[in-house]
Amino acid sequence: MTIEQSTGSELNSDPTEFKVEWVKISLPAVITLSQLNELKTELQQYLGNRVQLYGDQVKRVDTASLQLLLAFINDPEITVGWMRPSEELCTSARLLGLSNQLGLPLISPSV
């Protein structure tokens, strides 16, 4: 999992304008039960932040992992957005009926 912090683009040059910082998290290609504890530990450290989850590398994800992501996304201490979710991630969420709750498209995103 790759993590970086970035600052959102400024709309004007006013130095008093609030800057929105997002933590970018690139999810690994395989997210299954064996990686769950590590993923949970990584995600928990970003509670209270704004997080962009990059899912373009995800090739395999199981039910338990989607449930962990759902709990993370629904935590009131965090704001989460998806960036480039993979077809496999979207399909797995759709098959489990979790697309809306996870904020993923019902159809596969075009890349």
N, C-alpha and C positions, 0 to 999 in steps of 0.2 A: 504494500500500500504506500503510495507516495502522497506526502502532505506538504503543502506550501501555503503561505499566507500572502494575500495580495490586497491592494487598496483599489476600491472602485474608482472609475473615472470621475473627474470633477466636472460639474456642469458649468461652473464659472470660476473665476480666479479669486473669489472672496475667501480670505483666509479663515473666516469664522464659520464657513460652511462645514457641516458635519460630513466626515468621510466615512464611508461604509467599508469595513474590512471584512473580507470573506476568507475563510480557511478552505482551501481546495484539497479534497481527498480523492485520490484515484484508487478505486476499488481494484483488487487483484482479479486475475482471470478466473480463478476457482475460489468460490466461497462456499464451503461446506462445513459440516459439523466439526471437522478436525481443526478448522481455522477460527471457529466461533469465539473462543475465549480471547484470542489475540485481537480479533476485530472489535469485540466488545470493549476491551481495555483501551484500544486506540480511539474509538468513538467517544467514550465517556470523558476523555480529557478535553473534549471540545464543547461540552455542555456550556451554555451561556454565550455561545458564539453564533455567527452566521456561517453556514457550511454549504459548500457546493460539492455534491457527490458526482464524480466523473465515473460513469459506468461503461464507457466504451470498450474496456478491456475484458469485461465479464463474459466468459464463455460457458460457465457452469455455476449455478446457484441452487441451493436446496431450500426446502421449506423452512427449516430452522433459521437459516441465514436471512431469509426474507422477513421472518417474524422479528428478528433482532433489528433489522433496518426499519421495520414498521414502528417498533418501540422507540427507536432513536428519533425518527421523524416526528412522532407524536409527543415527544417530551416537550412540555411547555417552556423549558429553559433554552430552546434552540430554534433557529430558523434554518430550514434545509431546502435547497433547490437542486434539481438534477441537471446535469450537463451531459449530453451525448450518451444516453443510456443505450446499451447494446440491444440487438434484436433478441438475444437469448434471455437477457434480464427482463425485458418487456413481456416476452412470451411466457416465462415462468410466472411472473406476477399475474398475468391475465388468466392463465390456467388455474391458479389458486384463488381467483376472484379478488386479488389485492391491488389491482392497478390503480383504482381511484384512491384508496387509502394511502398508497405509497406515492401518489402523484406522478405515476408513469402513464404514458400513452397506451391506449387500448390496442392500437395498431403499431407495428414496428416502425421506429423512426427512420426516415431516409437519411443516409449518410453521405 
